[in-house]
């Protein structure tokens, strides 16, 4: 099934598992996919910012996306296809859709500096991948250095009908969600799924502002699932209590540079990945950082039994 504007819940950002020698780890990829779905995730997103996509060649990227899509079965898989040129974007987008992906995700390149340039870029991207491919607009100005205010997002969505979802990662961005939902209430913006990123650091209030869920990574995706569920049914205090328990770990994992190392380390500790290896160039956790992560896991375990892990060797 193709992605559409009704998408809700948690589309977890999947890391790319590697062996210590840099080879793709297919067994861990299968185990990771199973773990995410057993945790209650509604879908998966691969080859995102935390998926080390630039470290894969074209054949590896397509092969990895196809493997996850096959393993996920009926669960929708979104594939990041952002690329310096449209030829590579088209090849990965079309190949991924042929392999069973539900949609693709596109981010604006960092050289775009005004609204008309951004709009023109996405028009050309849609022409390149095909109007039949549903896609996610990734709004992450902290990384891509492209500002997309609510009015511009409305124009992109209005002029590109195959855009069905916004991956909202602006920070601060709560008012942007309110503005977009306000456009919908007044009838100037068609239905649009809004899933939020940034490691979930504002997910508690993003849900209250009208987000449909999360599209982010975190070593406890099962917690994200619970948080979205609690928020959706209006159990505000329980949602915030759960979020508050995990916030120290979320904050630690959100660190620039070493955040992926933290996430992979905890997923390895949870038995999901065989190794926390990244493909070079890569960051690594120091002994002090690993000790801090273990300390945070111990504290979290007092409030969430999912963090009760066997002592690391």
Secondary structure, 3 states (H helix, E strand, C coil): CCCCCCCCEEEEECCCCECCCCCECHHHHHHHHHHHHHCCCCEEEECCHHHCHHHCCHHHHHHHHHHHHHHHCCCEEEEECCCCCHHHHHHHHHHHHHCCCCEEEEECCCCCCCHHHHHHHHHHHHHHHCCCCCEEEEECHHHHCCCCCHHHHHHHHHHCCCEEEEEECCCCCHHHHHHHHHHHHHCCCCCCEEEECHHHCCHHHHHHHCCCEECCCCCCHHHHHHHHHHHHCCCHHHHHHHHHHHHHHHHHHCCCCCHHHHHHHHHHHCCCCCCCCCCCCCCCCCHHHHHHHHHHHHHHHCCCHHHCCCCCC
